[in-house]
């Protein structure tokens, strides 16, 4: 599925409460609205993914288009979609720190 990536974050460490390691990754996307006549624009969505998956795109500056692959996982007894692969569309990617010239 092709999505418009508008942000991502990851956090890894050891919990102060439990002493257990944690790794949390999130990818934020703008999805086009579809539906009835008069519907226009985008809606934000958040997807979970492993920080190791996000490390592959951390050098890219959002927004950019990417091809993503999802997998259903069970988390706390509920089915959720998790991103397992992200491949930026080469023509849409800008390296992090690239200034955008105003029009």
Secondary structure, DSSP 8 states (H G I E B T S, - for coil): -EEEEEEEEEEEEE-TTT--EEEEEEEEEEEE--SSTT--SEEEEEEEE-HHHHTTTTTB-SSEEEEEEEEEEEETTEEEEEEEEEEE-GGG--BTT------
